[in-house]
Amino acid sequence: MVKDIKNVDLENLDLKDPKIYEVGYLLVPFLPADQVPGEVTKIIKAVVEAEGGEITSEIDPITIRLAYAVTKNLANKNNKFNDAYFGAIRFKLTPDKIAILKKSLDKDLNVLRYLIISLPKGSEKMVAPKRAYTARREERIPADMMTIERIDKDEPKKEEKAEMSKEELDKEIENLLVEPKK
């Protein structure tokens, strides 16, 4: 049953009850790898904890290849990024404090993209995906081998059978047919 939006009591809506959220983020790839955890702490964790939230679990940031180039304006210049650090953090926070976290993420120049989602109760812990990094085709094949050559001479040739006459074909079919026992 769908509730009528007009009948929702907005004054009694409990915005002080903490909910579970997850933020997935992409950071610029030019950060040194040893500084990435410190940036995540400064950008996300410190803001959540300053607003009275609690970090429940996280996926450490790793470098990934992006599906498409992401453009970010840095110092009045559009920069395209094909790689980024990806990570995720789950936390408990009251809904009225999420806007403060969004403002913080919007202002930070090291954040390419982010997504904050609300999760159901009981989903405080997250499991890291078990997907291995696969290099793209151009990374796996050396540049001098990018041309494709047909190699027919090394493949074994199929034996060609002579055509069967009608009588031989009928005989072959009769041998395959087995009458059921009564």
C-alpha positions as CSV (number, residue, x, y, z in Angstrom):
1,M,0.0,0.0,0.0
2,V,1.4,3.4,-1.0
3,K,1.2,6.2,1.5
4,D,-0.2,9.5,0.4
5,I,2.7,12.1,0.5
6,K,0.3,14.8,1.7
7,N,-0.5,12.7,4.9
8,V,3.1,12.3,6.0
9,D,3.8,14.1,9.2
10,L,7.1,15.9,8.5
11,E,7.4,17.5,12.0
12,N,7.4,14.0,13.7
13,L,9.8,12.5,11.1
14,D,12.7,11.2,13.2
15,L,15.9,12.8,11.6
16,K,17.9,12.3,14.8
17,D,17.9,8.5,14.5
18,P,21.2,7.4,12.9
19,K,21.0,5.4,9.7
20,I,23.5,3.3,7.8
21,Y,25.1,4.9,4.7
22,E,27.8,3.9,2.2
23,V,29.9,6.3,0.3
24,G,31.7,5.0,-2.8
25,Y,34.4,7.4,-4.1
26,L,37.0,8.0,-6.8
27,L,40.1,9.9,-6.0
28,V,42.5,11.5,-8.5
29,P,45.2,9.1,-9.6
30,F,48.2,11.4,-9.1
31,L,48.2,11.2,-5.3
32,P,51.1,9.1,-4.0
33,A,49.9,5.7,-2.9
34,D,51.2,6.2,0.7
35,Q,49.2,9.4,1.0
36,V,45.8,8.0,-0.1
37,P,44.7,6.6,3.3
38,G,45.5,9.9,4.9
39,E,43.5,11.8,2.3
40,V,40.5,9.4,2.9
41,T,40.7,10.0,6.6
42,K,40.8,13.8,6.1
43,I,38.1,13.9,3.4
44,I,35.5,11.4,4.7
45,K,36.3,9.8,8.0
46,A,37.1,13.0,9.9
47,V,33.9,14.7,8.7
48,V,31.7,11.7,9.6
49,E,33.3,11.5,13.1
50,A,33.1,15.2,13.6
51,E,29.4,15.1,12.9
52,G,28.9,12.3,15.5
53,G,28.9,9.4,13.1
54,E,30.6,6.0,13.4
55,I,32.6,4.2,10.7
56,T,31.5,0.6,10.6
57,S,33.5,-0.9,7.7
58,E,35.5,0.1,4.7
59,I,37.2,-1.1,1.5
60,D,40.7,0.2,1.2
61,P,41.3,2.4,-1.9
62,I,42.9,0.6,-4.9
63,T,43.8,1.9,-8.3
64,I,41.4,0.9,-11.0
65,R,41.0,1.6,-14.7
66,L,37.8,3.6,-15.4
67,A,35.3,2.5,-18.0
68,Y,35.3,5.9,-19.5
69,A,37.3,9.1,-19.1
70,V,36.1,11.3,-16.2
71,T,36.7,15.1,-16.6
72,K,37.4,17.2,-13.5
73,N,38.1,21.0,-13.5
74,L,41.3,21.7,-11.6
75,A,42.8,25.2,-11.6
76,N,40.4,26.3,-14.3
77,K,41.5,23.6,-16.6
78,N,39.6,20.4,-17.6
79,N,41.6,17.3,-16.9
80,K,40.6,13.9,-18.1
81,F,41.3,10.8,-15.9
82,N,41.3,7.2,-17.1
83,D,42.5,5.8,-13.8
84,A,41.5,6.6,-10.2
85,Y,41.6,5.3,-6.6
86,F,38.4,3.5,-5.8
87,G,37.2,2.8,-2.2
88,A,34.1,2.7,-0.1
89,I,33.2,3.4,3.5
90,R,30.0,2.4,5.5
91,F,29.0,4.5,8.4
92,K,26.2,5.4,10.8
93,L,25.1,9.0,10.7
94,T,21.9,11.0,11.2
95,P,20.2,12.0,8.0
96,D,20.4,15.7,8.7
97,K,24.3,15.6,8.7
98,I,24.6,14.0,5.2
99,A,24.4,17.5,3.6
100,I,27.6,18.5,5.5
101,L,29.4,15.4,4.2
102,K,28.2,16.2,0.6
103,K,29.5,19.8,0.8
104,S,32.9,18.6,2.1
105,L,33.2,16.0,-0.8
106,D,32.1,18.6,-3.4
107,K,34.7,21.1,-2.3
108,D,37.7,18.7,-2.2
109,L,39.8,18.8,-5.4
110,N,41.1,15.2,-4.9
111,V,37.6,13.7,-5.2
112,L,36.6,12.9,-8.8
113,R,33.2,11.4,-8.1
114,Y,31.3,10.0,-5.1
115,L,28.0,8.3,-4.4
116,I,26.2,8.2,-1.0
117,I,23.5,5.6,-0.6
118,S,21.3,4.7,2.3
119,L,21.3,1.0,3.4
120,P,18.9,-1.2,5.3
121,K,19.5,-1.9,9.0
122,G,21.9,-4.8,9.7
123,S,24.2,-4.0,6.8
124,E,27.0,-2.4,8.7
125,K,29.7,-4.8,7.4
126,M,30.7,-5.0,3.8
127,V,32.7,-7.6,2.0
128,A,35.4,-6.6,-0.5
129,P,34.6,-7.7,-4.1
130,K,36.6,-10.8,-5.3
131,R,37.2,-9.4,-8.7
132,A,40.8,-9.5,-10.0
133,Y,42.2,-6.7,-12.0
134,T,42.4,-7.6,-15.7
135,A,44.6,-5.6,-18.0
136,R,43.1,-4.1,-21.1
137,R,43.9,-5.7,-24.4
138,E,46.5,-3.0,-25.4
139,E,48.3,-3.6,-22.1
140,R,48.4,-7.4,-22.5
141,I,49.7,-7.5,-26.1
142,P,53.0,-5.8,-27.0
143,A,52.7,-3.0,-29.5
144,D,54.8,-4.8,-32.1
145,M,52.4,-7.8,-32.0
146,M,49.2,-5.8,-32.5
147,T,48.9,-6.8,-36.1
148,I,46.9,-9.9,-36.8
149,E,48.2,-12.6,-39.1
150,R,46.4,-15.6,-40.3
151,I,48.1,-18.8,-39.5
152,D,46.6,-21.5,-41.6
153,K,49.7,-23.5,-42.4
154,D,50.2,-24.8,-38.8
155,E,46.6,-25.9,-38.4
156,P,45.9,-29.6,-39.2
157,K,43.7,-30.0,-42.3
158,K,40.4,-31.8,-42.0
159,E,40.1,-35.0,-43.8
160,E,37.7,-34.9,-46.7
161,K,35.5,-37.9,-47.1
162,A,34.2,-39.1,-50.5
163,E,30.5,-38.7,-51.2
164,M,28.4,-41.8,-50.5
165,S,26.2,-43.3,-53.0
166,K,22.5,-43.7,-52.3
167,E,22.9,-47.5,-51.6
168,E,25.7,-46.9,-49.1
169,L,23.7,-44.2,-47.4
170,D,20.7,-46.5,-47.0
171,K,22.9,-49.3,-45.7
172,E,24.5,-46.9,-43.1
173,I,21.0,-45.8,-42.0
174,E,19.8,-49.4,-41.6
175,N,22.8,-50.2,-39.4
176,L,22.0,-47.3,-37.1
177,L,18.3,-48.2,-36.7
178,V,17.6,-50.7,-33.9
179,E,14.2,-52.3,-33.6
180,P,12.8,-52.2,-30.1
181,K,12.4,-55.6,-28.4
182,K,8.8,-56.8,-27.7
